[in-house]
């Protein structure tokens, strides 16, 4: 949609007296609206590319991570050692 500030300008212009020529300004506001839409589209494309690149980097870095195996305690069946085994 149209940014609020551009809408506010249009409303203020409509409140001007009838003898004020707004022809040039109308063309300018149309141009501004088109530029805003183009900027939105450009930002959307840029952000889409950034998200894809970011996702690819995250996928690659996660797949190459190898953590060492933690040493696991051995339980020999003695009840007295069970508390040490749980930790």
Backbone torsions as a table, in degrees:
resi	resn	phi	psi	omega
1	UNK	NA	-176.4	-179.4
2	UNK	-83.6	135.6	177.2
3	UNK	-59.7	148.5	-177.1
4	UNK	-59.1	-39.3	-177.7
5	UNK	-63.8	-33.2	178.4
6	UNK	-72.1	-38.3	175.5
7	UNK	-62.3	-42.1	179.1
8	UNK	-61.1	-39.9	178.5
9	UNK	-63.4	-44.0	179.9
10	UNK	-61.3	-42.3	179.6
11	UNK	-63.0	-42.7	179.1
12	UNK	-63.7	-38.0	179.8
13	UNK	-67.1	-36.5	178.9
14	UNK	-65.6	-24.2	-179.6
15	UNK	-82.3	-7.4	179.8
16	UNK	-70.8	156.9	177.8
17	UNK	-60.7	155.3	-176.8
18	UNK	-64.1	-25.5	-176.5
19	UNK	-78.0	-2.9	177.6
20	UNK	-84.0	125.9	-179.0
21	UNK	-81.7	114.1	-177.5
22	UNK	-105.7	9.4	-176.5
23	UNK	-56.9	-50.7	-178.8
24	UNK	-63.8	-39.5	-178.5
25	UNK	-67.1	-36.5	178.1
26	UNK	-60.0	-42.3	178.1
27	UNK	-64.4	-39.9	179.8
28	UNK	-64.0	-43.0	-179.0
29	UNK	-66.8	-36.0	176.4
30	UNK	-63.4	-43.9	177.4
31	UNK	-60.8	-41.3	179.9
32	UNK	-64.4	-41.2	178.3
33	UNK	-61.5	-42.3	178.8
34	UNK	-63.7	-42.0	179.0
35	UNK	-63.9	-39.5	178.0
36	UNK	-62.1	-43.9	179.4
37	UNK	-64.0	-41.0	178.1
38	UNK	-64.1	-40.5	178.9
39	UNK	-65.1	-40.7	177.8
40	UNK	-60.5	-45.3	-179.9
41	UNK	-63.3	-42.9	179.2
42	UNK	-62.7	-43.8	178.5
43	UNK	-63.8	-39.7	178.8
44	UNK	-62.1	-45.0	178.7
45	UNK	-63.0	-45.4	179.9
46	UNK	-59.9	-47.7	-178.7
47	UNK	-66.1	-34.9	177.4
48	UNK	-63.3	-43.6	178.3
49	UNK	-64.5	-41.0	-179.8
50	UNK	-63.4	-42.8	179.3
51	UNK	-62.1	-41.8	179.6
52	UNK	-65.0	-43.8	179.4
53	UNK	-64.7	-42.3	-179.8
54	UNK	-63.5	-41.4	179.5
55	UNK	-64.9	-41.3	179.2
56	UNK	-64.5	-41.9	179.4
57	UNK	-63.8	-43.8	179.6
58	UNK	-63.5	-40.4	-179.5
59	UNK	-65.0	-44.4	-179.0
60	UNK	-65.3	-47.6	-176.4
61	UNK	-66.0	-35.5	-180.0
62	UNK	-70.1	-36.7	-176.5
63	UNK	-73.3	-19.5	-178.3
64	UNK	-96.2	0.7	-178.0
65	UNK	-85.4	124.5	177.3
66	UNK	-124.3	113.3	178.5
67	UNK	-88.3	146.6	178.0
68	UNK	-69.9	150.4	177.2
69	UNK	-70.6	130.4	179.8
70	UNK	-75.3	146.2	177.5
71	UNK	-70.2	130.4	-179.0
72	UNK	-104.8	138.3	178.6
73	UNK	-73.4	153.8	177.5
74	UNK	-102.3	129.4	176.2
75	UNK	-97.1	122.2	-175.5
76	UNK	-97.3	7.5	177.3
77	UNK	91.1	1.0	179.5
78	UNK	-87.4	124.6	-178.2
79	UNK	-59.3	-34.6	-178.7
80	UNK	-64.0	-27.7	-178.4
81	UNK	-90.0	-6.5	-175.1
82	UNK	-61.7	-39.6	178.9
83	UNK	-60.8	-39.4	177.9
84	UNK	-68.0	-34.7	-178.4
85	UNK	-67.5	-37.3	-178.1
86	UNK	-65.1	-33.8	-175.0
87	UNK	-74.8	NA	NA
